[in-house]
Amino acid sequence: MSAPHIVALGGTLRPESVTGRLLAAALDIAAARGARVTLLTGDAIAFPHYEPGNAERDPVIGRYLEALRTADAVIVGSPGYHGTLSGLVKTALDYVEQLRADERVYFDGLPVGLIATAGGWQAAVSTLQALRTITHSLRGWPTPMGLAINVAEPGDAIAQCQPQMAIMVDQIFAFLRR
């Protein structure tokens, strides 16, 4: 496969959220390895609560679903809100239900990298676990390396997790070569 398409989704509505910047950094690593990349964060995933009829009427949701349909791999990132993923990210993942009748259902057979951020280790780890559970439910293959990042720790979270992020991206590429 030449130039796999890797789609990253998640983050928050804040343009400079740590989660959004981590997703962008992961895509930078993937692009440097030859991937075509798409980042869907903030307003690009600010959808109304999932209702099947909404998808057909909203061109933003349509573009989101088309990006997922063409993805060879996905990276999902969420801040930890009260020990689990944010409503923004959960709603975006709920819209993956629209792929249920596609030839490739949901994330079936796709490698999925996961990034969870929170202002403490407990919420970061539990959010990562929730993302793993959802990925399995969507028939995706979570990479063995997932990132749980405590943004309350001193220092630059992006710089500090570069080695682990590179491993996660390498695992995506290794899965795609199979």
Secondary structure in CASP SS format (residue, H / E / C, confidence):
PFRMAT SS
TARGET T0000
AUTHOR 0000-0000-0000
METHOD secondary structure of the structure
MODEL  1
M C 1.00
S C 1.00
A C 1.00
P C 1.00
H E 1.00
I E 1.00
V E 1.00
A E 1.00
L E 1.00
G E 1.00
G C 1.00
T C 1.00
L C 1.00
R C 1.00
P C 1.00
E C 1.00
S C 1.00
V H 1.00
T H 1.00
G H 1.00
R H 1.00
L H 1.00
L H 1.00
A H 1.00
A H 1.00
A H 1.00
L H 1.00
D H 1.00
I H 1.00
A H 1.00
A H 1.00
A H 1.00
R C 1.00
G C 1.00
A C 1.00
R E 1.00
V E 1.00
T E 1.00
L E 1.00
L E 1.00
T E 1.00
G H 1.00
D H 1.00
A H 1.00
I H 1.00
A C 1.00
F C 1.00
P C 1.00
H C 1.00
Y C 1.00
E C 1.00
P H 1.00
G H 1.00
N H 1.00
A H 1.00
E H 1.00
R H 1.00
D C 1.00
P H 1.00
V H 1.00
I H 1.00
G H 1.00
R H 1.00
Y H 1.00
L H 1.00
E H 1.00
A H 1.00
L H 1.00
R H 1.00
T C 1.00
A C 1.00
D C 1.00
A E 1.00
V E 1.00
I E 1.00
V E 1.00
G E 1.00
S E 1.00
P E 1.00
G E 1.00
Y E 1.00
H C 1.00
G C 1.00
T E 1.00
L E 1.00
S C 1.00
G H 1.00
L H 1.00
V H 1.00
K H 1.00
T H 1.00
A H 1.00
L H 1.00
D H 1.00
Y H 1.00
V H 1.00
E H 1.00
Q H 1.00
L H 1.00
R C 1.00
A C 1.00
D C 1.00
E C 1.00
R C 1.00
V C 1.00
Y C 1.00
F C 1.00
D C 1.00
G C 1.00
L C 1.00
P E 1.00
V E 1.00
G E 1.00
L E 1.00
I E 1.00
A E 1.00
T E 1.00
A E 1.00
G C 1.00
G C 1.00
W H 1.00
Q H 1.00
A H 1.00
A H 1.00
V H 1.00
S H 1.00
T H 1.00
L H 1.00
Q H 1.00
A H 1.00
L H 1.00
R H 1.00
T H 1.00
I H 1.00
T H 1.00
H H 1.00
S H 1.00
L C 1.00
R C 1.00
G C 1.00
W E 1.00
P E 1.00
T C 1.00
P C 1.00
M C 1.00
G C 1.00
L E 1.00
A E 1.00
I E 1.00
N E 1.00
V C 1.00
A C 1.00
E C 1.00
P C 1.00
G C 1.00
D C 1.00
A H 1.00
I H 1.00
A H 1.00
Q H 1.00
C C 1.00
Q H 1.00
P H 1.00
Q H 1.00
M H 1.00
A H 1.00
I H 1.00
M H 1.00
V H 1.00
D H 1.00
Q H 1.00
I H 1.00
F H 1.00
A H 1.00
F H 1.00
L H 1.00
R H 1.00
R C 1.00
END
